[in-house]
Structures are given as structure tokens and as C-alpha cells.
């Protein structure tokens, strides 16, 4: 039975019949409620208790009557320390006229065991004929919340275990992702090394053979001037050899642009931009600003930046259908230079889903290359409004990477 915020009043003995009726109804009410209810007088002694409360504390109702309820069920804290009666919230209801609602405390049974309880306590007030309010005691309701606390503890334990497992799995996945990135970076290094080797071999072996063949054809052409059909055949062979030389040069450049190794990253980026602009006949705006004192990044990072830039321009050439292109390459001042690359076109654009699809392998590759060196690549675009690709990456010198 929860008392309201208004004072609880008891009938006086001036109306015995009304008092008996009130007592009868009160007894029925107390016995029908599932919560434990008891009342105490101004000394803290029990003046009534329902069966639910008595069973909760392990006493018969008649055993609890006239007993001091604090000393009976509230004498000790959960940790075993003494609970002084002057600190008891139940008794404050009649000693100070202060109602209370306590959600987490322990009460004690007759057999010495305890249970977690929620309780309320309100003062019992009588209105006297002269208009004064007199506190006669307090009424308390108690509820055994042991099962609820056990369920809460089990839920907390389950949540803690789940969180621990999630953290462990997250850590495992993070480590696995880091390992995969390291492996991808290593494979990319191996791939670039192999490209360089193949390009060098093609240049040294096939290039040398084609030059020697060109010289032999020229030698033969000079000796068949009096035989026009043979001379024309030699000229045709010479043109085929020139085409082969051009194709070999293009293949070597695709494998590993020599400008990247001989003139550095900034020259290679400018060369790559001009190659696209000239071949695609785009209206262009190219700006490059490298702060004074910035050196070329270490070989692995320079290669990664160049390949990312290549993919940016390749996407414009293959998919954008653009007529204009804006390129910005900026590098901050040392000692911690930061690289900013922006490639913006006015082409067909793409949806956010398409740009971030796991099947967009070119975009995934750019992002992985950037992430390996602490960079970040972002892509913004809308259908019909073009695309903007941005790369931000801290630069490392050869000394820092060593």
C-alpha cells in the first residue's frame, strides 16, 4: 500500500463504530495486497503488520507486533556494519515527518538472512479539533526485490561478457586489418619492384634488339637502292620497327615511369596531368605549389602517391565524360609537410553508393594506399554534377622512413 503525499489519518475513539469499520476495512486491505505493510508508533514499535510483510521477514504477525522494527529487520547494513536507528529512513517518517522512498537496501529475516528490498515510509498524522497535526507514527511498505536484483546482476554480467567478447573480436579484426594492410603494402612494393625490373629488362633487352634491327634494316635499305621493291619493303619494315619502339616505350612508361625515378614525384605528377589533358583534350586548370625546403618523399610513399594520382586521372578519362578538369597539388611547409591533392571534373558524377561500393576496386585501392601512409582519401559527387577526389597525406622523407 503506497501512501499518498497527503498525511495519513487515523480515526479517533470518539466514533467507536466508525473506528471498528475502519479497522475491518483496513485489515482486509492489508491482507489483500501483495506488498508488505506495517505501521510503527512513535517509539518505532510495530502496531500493525500484514501477512505479506510478516512472511517476508520470517515472523508470524503476532511475533512482530510491539517489536521495535528497526532492531528487528533494519539493524545492519549490507556490508555487516551497524545501522544506527537515528539514521533509519523509516523512522525519520515519524521522528522528523519526512517521507522516504528507498530503492536499494537490505532488510533482515528472523533466521538471520537478508534480502534486498525497496521500501517507502510515510508519517501517520492525526488532525486534532484545534486544527493541529499530530504525528502518531509511520506506515511502511516493503518489497522483496532480490529476484529483480539477481536478474539485473545477470544482465549486467551478460552485457559485460558480451562487451568483452566484442572488444576482443574488434581487437582481433583491427589486428587482422592491420596485417592485411601490411601485406597489401608489401605486395604493392613487390609489384612495383617487379614492374621496375620488367621495365628495365624490356628497355635493355627488347629495346636494344629493336635498335639493332633498325640499324640492320637501314644497312640493307642502302644496298638495295637499285631494286625498288626491296627498298620499299625495307622502308615498311623500318616503320614497323619505329612503331614497335614507340609501343615498347609506352609499355615501359606504364610499368614504371622513368621520370618518377629520375626527376622525382612532383615532376611525375605534372607530367601525368599533362598527358591526360593532351590526350583527352580537356579544358584544364592545373596548379602546383610545393613549399620551399620540401624534399621528395621516400620511394614507397612517392610511388603510392603517384599511383593514386594515376587512378584519379584514369577514372576521369574512363568514366567522367568531362569537358573540364581542375587539378590542385599543394604541400605545406616543413618540418611536417602535408600533401593535398584535389582532382575535380564537371562530368557525369556518381551516387554515394556507387563511389563507396566494395566492388569499386579502384577506389578501394586508392584508399588502402593512402591509409598505409597515414593519409585519407575522400570522394564527393552527385549524378550530373561531376566528381571531386581529395587526398590528404603527411609526407615522410627518406631519413624519416629509414
VEXDREN-2710 file (C-alpha; in Angstrom, 1 decimal):
% VEXDREN-2710
k/r/px/py/pz
1/UNK/0.0/0.0/0.0
2/UNK/1.6/3.3/-1.1
3/UNK/0.7/6.3/1.0
4/UNK/0.0/9.5/-0.9
5/UNK/1.7/12.7/-0.4
6/UNK/-1.1/13.8/1.9
7/UNK/-0.8/12.9/5.6
8/UNK/-2.4/9.6/6.6
9/UNK/-5.0/10.0/9.4
10/UNK/-6.4/7.5/11.9
11/UNK/-10.0/7.7/13.3
12/UNK/-10.3/8.7/16.9
13/UNK/-12.1/6.9/19.6
14/UNK/-14.9/9.5/19.6
15/UNK/-16.7/7.3/16.9
16/UNK/-16.2/3.7/18.0
17/UNK/-18.4/2.3/15.3
18/UNK/-16.6/4.1/12.6
19/UNK/-13.3/3.1/14.1
20/UNK/-14.3/-0.6/14.1
21/UNK/-15.5/-0.3/10.5
22/UNK/-12.3/1.4/9.5
23/UNK/-10.2/-1.3/11.2
24/UNK/-12.1/-4.0/9.5
25/UNK/-11.6/-2.5/6.1
26/UNK/-8.0/-1.7/6.8
27/UNK/-7.4/-5.3/7.8
28/UNK/-9.0/-6.5/4.5
29/UNK/-6.9/-4.1/2.5
30/UNK/-3.7/-5.1/4.3
31/UNK/-4.2/-8.8/3.8
32/UNK/-5.2/-8.4/0.1
33/UNK/-2.1/-6.5/-1.0
34/UNK/0.9/-8.4/-2.2
35/UNK/3.3/-5.8/-0.7
36/UNK/4.4/-5.9/2.8
37/UNK/2.9/-3.2/5.0
38/UNK/3.4/-2.4/8.7
39/UNK/3.0/0.5/11.0
40/UNK/5.0/1.8/13.9
41/UNK/4.3/4.1/16.8
42/UNK/6.4/7.0/18.0
43/UNK/8.8/4.6/19.7
44/UNK/9.3/2.6/16.5
45/UNK/7.3/-0.4/17.8
46/UNK/5.1/-2.3/15.4
47/UNK/1.3/-1.5/15.8
48/UNK/0.1/-3.5/12.8
49/UNK/1.6/-5.7/10.1
50/UNK/0.0/-7.6/7.2
51/UNK/0.7/-11.3/6.5
52/UNK/2.8/-10.5/3.3
53/UNK/5.3/-8.3/5.4
54/UNK/5.4/-11.0/8.2
55/UNK/6.2/-13.8/5.8
56/UNK/8.8/-11.6/4.1
57/UNK/10.7/-11.1/7.3
58/UNK/10.1/-14.7/8.6
59/UNK/7.9/-13.8/11.6
60/UNK/4.3/-14.6/12.5
61/UNK/2.3/-11.3/12.6
62/UNK/1.8/-11.7/16.4
63/UNK/5.5/-12.1/16.9
64/UNK/6.3/-8.8/15.1
65/UNK/3.7/-6.8/17.0
66/UNK/5.0/-4.5/19.7
67/UNK/8.6/-5.2/18.5
68/UNK/10.9/-2.3/17.5
69/UNK/11.0/-2.7/13.7
70/UNK/14.4/-1.1/13.2
71/UNK/16.1/-3.5/15.7
72/UNK/14.0/-6.4/14.2
73/UNK/14.7/-6.0/10.5
74/UNK/16.9/-3.0/9.8
75/UNK/19.7/-3.2/12.3
76/UNK/22.6/-3.9/10.0
77/UNK/24.0/-2.6/6.7
78/UNK/24.6/-5.0/3.7
79/UNK/28.3/-4.9/4.5
80/UNK/27.7/-6.1/8.1
81/UNK/28.2/-2.7/9.8
82/UNK/25.9/-1.4/12.4
83/UNK/22.9/0.7/11.2
84/UNK/22.1/3.3/13.8
85/UNK/18.5/3.9/14.5
86/UNK/18.8/7.7/14.1
87/UNK/19.9/7.2/10.5
88/UNK/16.9/4.9/9.7
89/UNK/14.8/6.5/6.9
90/UNK/11.7/4.5/8.0
91/UNK/11.9/6.1/11.5
92/UNK/12.6/9.6/10.0
93/UNK/9.0/9.5/8.8
94/UNK/7.7/9.8/12.4
95/UNK/10.7/11.4/14.1
96/UNK/11.1/14.2/11.5
97/UNK/7.9/14.0/9.5
98/UNK/9.9/13.1/6.4
99/UNK/8.5/10.5/3.9
100/UNK/11.1/8.4/2.0
101/UNK/11.4/6.0/-0.9
102/UNK/14.5/3.8/-0.8
103/UNK/15.1/1.6/-3.8
104/UNK/18.2/-0.4/-2.8
105/UNK/18.8/-1.6/0.7
106/UNK/18.7/-4.8/2.8
107/UNK/16.3/-6.0/5.4
108/UNK/16.8/-8.9/7.7
109/UNK/14.8/-12.0/8.4
110/UNK/14.2/-13.9/11.7
111/UNK/16.7/-16.6/10.7
112/UNK/19.5/-14.0/10.2
113/UNK/19.4/-14.0/6.4
114/UNK/18.9/-10.8/4.5
115/UNK/17.1/-9.8/1.3
116/UNK/17.4/-6.8/-1.0
117/UNK/14.4/-4.6/-0.5
118/UNK/12.6/-1.5/-1.8
119/UNK/10.6/0.4/0.7
120/UNK/8.6/3.6/1.4
121/UNK/7.8/5.2/4.7
122/UNK/5.2/8.0/5.4
123/UNK/4.2/9.6/8.7
124/UNK/0.7/8.9/10.2
125/UNK/-0.8/12.2/11.1
126/UNK/-4.0/12.9/13.2
127/UNK/-5.8/16.2/12.7
128/UNK/-6.8/17.5/16.2
129/UNK/-10.0/19.5/16.8
130/UNK/-7.9/22.6/17.4
131/UNK/-6.5/22.4/13.9
132/UNK/-3.1/21.0/14.7
133/UNK/-1.5/18.0/13.1
134/UNK/-0.1/15.4/15.5
135/UNK/2.3/12.6/14.2
136/UNK/1.2/9.3/15.6
137/UNK/3.8/7.1/13.9
138/UNK/4.6/5.9/10.4
139/UNK/3.4/3.3/7.9
140/UNK/5.9/1.5/5.7
141/UNK/5.6/-0.7/2.6
142/UNK/8.3/-3.2/1.8
143/UNK/9.0/-5.2/-1.3
144/UNK/11.5/-8.1/-1.8
145/UNK/13.5/-7.2/-4.9
146/UNK/16.1/-10.0/-4.7
147/UNK/14.9/-11.7/-7.9
148/UNK/14.9/-8.4/-9.7
149/UNK/18.5/-7.6/-8.5
150/UNK/19.6/-11.1/-9.5
151/UNK/18.2/-10.5/-12.9
152/UNK/19.9/-7.1/-13.1
153/UNK/23.2/-8.6/-12.0
154/UNK/22.8/-11.4/-14.5
155/UNK/22.0/-9.0/-17.3
156/UNK/25.0/-6.8/-16.3
157/UNK/27.3/-9.8/-16.3
158/UNK/25.9/-10.9/-19.6
159/UNK/26.4/-7.4/-21.0
160/UNK/29.9/-7.2/-19.6
161/UNK/30.8/-10.6/-21.1
162/UNK/29.3/-9.5/-24.4
163/UNK/31.2/-6.3/-24.4
164/UNK/34.4/-8.1/-23.5
165/UNK/33.9/-10.5/-26.4
166/UNK/33.0/-7.6/-28.8
167/UNK/36.2/-5.8/-27.7
168/UNK/38.2/-9.0/-28.2
169/UNK/36.7/-9.6/-31.6
170/UNK/37.1/-5.9/-32.5
171/UNK/40.8/-6.1/-31.5
172/UNK/41.3/-9.2/-33.5
173/UNK/39.6/-7.7/-36.5
174/UNK/41.7/-4.5/-36.1
175/UNK/44.9/-6.5/-35.9
176/UNK/43.8/-8.6/-38.9
177/UNK/43.0/-5.5/-40.9
178/UNK/46.4/-4.0/-39.9
179/UNK/48.1/-7.3/-41.0
180/UNK/46.2/-7.2/-44.3
181/UNK/47.2/-3.6/-44.9
182/UNK/50.8/-4.5/-44.2
183/UNK/50.5/-7.5/-46.5
184/UNK/48.9/-5.3/-49.2
185/UNK/51.6/-2.7/-48.8
186/UNK/54.3/-5.4/-49.1
187/UNK/52.6/-6.9/-52.2
188/UNK/52.4/-3.5/-53.7
189/UNK/56.1/-3.0/-53.0
190/UNK/56.9/-6.3/-54.6
191/UNK/54.7/-5.4/-57.5
192/UNK/56.4/-2.1/-58.1
193/UNK/59.8/-3.8/-57.8
194/UNK/58.8/-6.3/-60.4
195/UNK/57.4/-3.6/-62.7
196/UNK/60.7/-1.8/-62.4
197/UNK/62.7/-4.9/-63.2
198/UNK/60.4/-5.8/-66.1
199/UNK/60.6/-2.3/-67.5
200/UNK/64.4/-2.3/-67.2
201/UNK/64.7/-5.7/-68.9
202/UNK/62.3/-4.6/-71.7
203/UNK/64.4/-1.4/-72.2
204/UNK/67.7/-3.2/-72.0
205/UNK/66.9/-6.3/-73.9
206/UNK/64.0/-5.7/-76.3
207/UNK/64.9/-2.0/-76.8
208/UNK/68.4/-3.0/-77.7
209/UNK/67.2/-5.7/-80.1
210/UNK/64.9/-3.2/-81.9
211/UNK/67.6/-0.6/-82.2
212/UNK/69.9/-3.3/-83.7
213/UNK/67.2/-4.4/-86.0
214/UNK/66.5/-0.9/-87.1
215/UNK/70.2/-0.4/-87.9
216/UNK/70.3/-3.6/-89.9
217/UNK/67.3/-2.6/-91.9
218/UNK/68.8/0.8/-92.7
219/UNK/72.0/-1.0/-93.7
220/UNK/70.1/-3.3/-96.0
221/UNK/68.0/-0.5/-97.5
222/UNK/71.1/1.4/-98.6
223/UNK/72.3/-1.7/-100.6
224/UNK/69.1/-2.3/-102.5
225/UNK/68.5/1.2/-103.9
226/UNK/68.6/-0.3/-107.4
227/UNK/65.9/-2.7/-106.6
228/UNK/62.8/-0.6/-105.7
229/UNK/60.6/-3.5/-104.4
230/UNK/63.2/-4.5/-101.8
231/UNK/63.9/-0.8/-100.9
232/UNK/60.1/-0.3/-100.3
233/UNK/60.0/-3.4/-98.2
234/UNK/62.9/-2.2/-96.0
235/UNK/61.2/1.2/-95.6
236/UNK/58.0/-0.7/-94.4
237/UNK/60.0/-2.8/-92.0
238/UNK/61.6/0.4/-90.7
239/UNK/58.2/1.9/-90.0
240/UNK/57.1/-1.3/-88.2
241/UNK/60.2/-1.2/-86.1
242/UNK/59.6/2.5/-85.2
243/UNK/56.0/1.6/-84.1
244/UNK/57.4/-1.3/-82.0
245/UNK/59.9/1.1/-80.4
246/UNK/57.1/3.6/-79.6
247/UNK/54.9/0.8/-78.1
248/UNK/57.8/-0.5/-76.1
249/UNK/58.4/3.0/-74.7
250/UNK/54.7/3.3/-73.8
251/UNK/54.7/-0.1/-72.1
252/UNK/57.9/0.8/-70.1
253/UNK/56.3/4.1/-69.0
254/UNK/53.1/2.3/-67.9
255/UNK/55.1/-0.2/-65.9
256/UNK/57.4/2.4/-64.3
257/UNK/57.6/6.0/-65.5
258/UNK/61.3/6.8/-65.6
259/UNK/60.5/10.4/-64.7
260/UNK/59.4/9.3/-61.2
261/UNK/62.9/7.8/-60.5
262/UNK/64.9/10.4/-62.3
263/UNK/63.1/13.7/-61.6
264/UNK/61.0/12.9/-58.6
265/UNK/57.3/12.9/-57.6
266/UNK/56.4/16.5/-58.4
267/UNK/57.7/16.3/-61.9
268/UNK/56.0/12.9/-62.4
269/UNK/52.6/14.3/-61.2
270/UNK/52.8/17.3/-63.5
271/UNK/53.8/15.0/-66.5
272/UNK/50.9/12.7/-65.8
273/UNK/48.4/15.6/-65.6
274/UNK/49.6/17.0/-68.9
275/UNK/49.5/13.5/-70.5
276/UNK/45.8/13.2/-69.7
277/UNK/44.9/16.8/-70.6
278/UNK/46.6/16.5/-74.0
279/UNK/45.1/13.1/-74.8
280/UNK/41.6/13.8/-73.7
281/UNK/41.6/17.4/-75.0
282/UNK/40.2/18.8/-71.7
283/UNK/39.8/22.4/-70.7
284/UNK/42.2/22.4/-67.7
285/UNK/43.3/24.3/-64.7
286/UNK/46.4/22.9/-63.1
287/UNK/48.0/24.4/-60.0
288/UNK/51.0/23.0/-58.1
289/UNK/52.7/24.7/-55.2
290/UNK/55.4/22.8/-53.3
291/UNK/56.7/24.8/-50.2
292/UNK/60.4/25.6/-50.2
293/UNK/62.5/23.0/-48.4
294/UNK/60.2/20.1/-49.1
295/UNK/62.1/17.1/-50.4
296/UNK/60.8/14.3/-52.5
297/UNK/59.1/11.7/-50.2
298/UNK/60.7/8.3/-49.7
299/UNK/60.4/5.9/-52.7
300/UNK/57.5/3.8/-51.4
301/UNK/55.3/6.8/-50.5
302/UNK/56.2/8.6/-53.7
303/UNK/55.1/5.5/-55.7
304/UNK/51.8/5.3/-53.7
305/UNK/51.0/9.0/-54.3
306/UNK/51.8/8.6/-58.0
307/UNK/49.6/5.5/-58.4
308/UNK/46.7/7.2/-56.5
309/UNK/47.0/10.2/-58.8
310/UNK/47.2/8.0/-61.8
311/UNK/43.9/6.3/-60.7
312/UNK/42.2/9.6/-60.1
313/UNK/43.0/10.8/-63.7
314/UNK/42.3/7.3/-65.1
315/UNK/38.8/7.5/-63.6
316/UNK/38.2/10.9/-65.2
317/UNK/39.3/9.6/-68.6
318/UNK/37.3/6.3/-68.4
319/UNK/34.1/7.3/-66.7
320/UNK/33.6/11.1/-66.2
321/UNK/32.8/12.2/-69.8
322/UNK/34.0/15.6/-68.6
323/UNK/34.9/18.7/-70.6
324/UNK/36.8/20.5/-67.9
325/UNK/39.3/19.4/-65.2
326/UNK/40.8/21.2/-62.2
327/UNK/43.9/19.8/-60.5
328/UNK/45.4/21.2/-57.3
329/UNK/48.7/19.8/-55.8
330/UNK/49.8/21.7/-52.6
331/UNK/52.4/20.8/-50.0
332/UNK/52.8/22.7/-46.7
333/UNK/56.0/24.0/-45.2
334/UNK/58.4/21.7/-43.3
335/UNK/59.1/20.3/-40.7
336/UNK/55.8/18.4/-41.0
337/UNK/54.8/18.9/-44.6
338/UNK/51.3/17.8/-45.6
339/UNK/50.3/16.9/-49.1
340/UNK/46.9/18.0/-50.6
341/UNK/45.7/16.7/-53.9
342/UNK/42.4/17.6/-55.4
343/UNK/41.1/16.4/-58.8
344/UNK/37.7/17.9/-59.8
345/UNK/35.8/17.4/-63.0
346/UNK/32.5/18.5/-64.5
347/UNK/31.4/15.1/-65.7
348/UNK/28.5/12.8/-65.2
349/UNK/29.3/12.2/-61.5
350/UNK/28.1/9.2/-59.5
351/UNK/25.9/8.3/-56.5
352/UNK/27.4/8.0/-53.0
353/UNK/26.6/4.3/-53.0
354/UNK/28.5/3.7/-56.2
355/UNK/31.5/5.7/-55.0
356/UNK/31.7/3.7/-51.8
357/UNK/30.8/0.3/-53.1
358/UNK/33.1/-2.6/-52.1
359/UNK/33.1/-3.5/-55.7
360/UNK/34.7/-0.2/-56.7
361/UNK/38.2/-1.8/-56.6
362/UNK/40.0/1.3/-57.9
363/UNK/38.6/3.5/-55.1
364/UNK/39.3/0.7/-52.5
365/UNK/42.9/0.5/-53.8
366/UNK/43.4/4.3/-53.5
367/UNK/42.0/4.4/-50.0
368/UNK/44.2/1.5/-48.9
369/UNK/47.3/3.0/-50.4
370/UNK/46.5/6.3/-48.7
371/UNK/45.7/4.7/-45.3
372/UNK/49.0/2.8/-45.3
373/UNK/50.9/6.1/-45.2
374/UNK/48.5/7.8/-42.7
375/UNK/46.6/9.6/-45.4
376/UNK/42.9/9.9/-46.2
377/UNK/41.1/9.9/-49.5
378/UNK/37.6/11.3/-49.9
379/UNK/35.3/11.3/-52.9
380/UNK/32.3/13.6/-53.3
381/UNK/30.0/13.5/-56.3
382/UNK/26.4/13.7/-57.5
383/UNK/24.9/12.4/-60.7
384/UNK/25.2/15.2/-63.3
385/UNK/27.3/17.4/-61.1
386/UNK/30.8/16.0/-61.5
387/UNK/33.2/14.4/-59.0
388/UNK/35.8/15.7/-56.6
389/UNK/38.5/13.4/-55.3
390/UNK/40.8/14.7/-52.4
391/UNK/43.9/13.2/-50.9
392/UNK/45.4/14.4/-47.7
393/UNK/48.7/12.7/-46.5
394/UNK/51.6/13.6/-44.3
395/UNK/54.9/13.3/-46.2
396/UNK/57.9/11.3/-44.9
397/UNK/61.4/12.0/-46.1
398/UNK/63.9/9.3/-46.8
399/UNK/65.5/10.0/-43.4
400/UNK/62.2/9.6/-41.5
401/UNK/61.4/6.3/-43.2
402/UNK/64.8/4.8/-42.6
END
